[in-house]
């Protein structure tokens, strides 16, 4: 009870929750893109199951903190560079992200001309397996961040549960929005490539401040939002004269 009266605990909870939500957005984007490859009736189920797996993964890892801390211990050394299990997981996850995002961009830009997208080739089990694989990477990064920030386990659990609730609420709107706007989907895939590169760099000991990455993503989203607004206004401007013309055509026989 004494910790509840400590303002530093609440500040730590707010900060950690914000970080967990930001890390959760990356996971939402990835889950939404993979779920979009499924038939419409399976997408919402895949999103919810993927987020549920992410929740289980993060809470399970949280309760084996000693093992997580041990993952950062050096495992072997190559050319003077030490590697731990955490480094290997981050490098593997980063390579998977870059490869998967590159393949998705290729199918998005060239698949239509090759008639590849006429029938969905992704299976529900395959999509869930890919989501589970990346949940390991995102959950590991999330839990290590939590362990490094606070010592109270209840604060970590609360922050994770809030971020999971955020993911559940906004997964479908974000997924539907990405599917409706192809340029946004390509932008999201480019984010995944950047995240993969950051994970690989972190695995090799080059720690890139996350603020740089999120600032670049925020600027890109701002520019894309302007483009969407301009396209929407242009569509309304071109549609308005057509409606006026139709009304004029309907009234013309009455005038005669």
ABEGO torsion letter per residue (X at the ends): XAAAABAAAAAAAAAAAAAAAAAAAAAAAAAAAAAAABBAAAAAAAAAAAAAAAAAAAAAAAABAAAAAAAABBABBBGGBBBBAAAAAAAAAAAAAAAAAAAAAAAAAAAAAAGAAABBABBAAAAAAAAAAAAAAAAAAAAAAAAAABABAAAAAAAAAAAAAAAAAAAAAAAAAAAABAAAAAAAAAAAAAAAAAAAAAAAGBBBBAAAAAAAAAAAAAAAAAAAAAAAAAAAAAAAAAAAAAAAAAAAAAAX
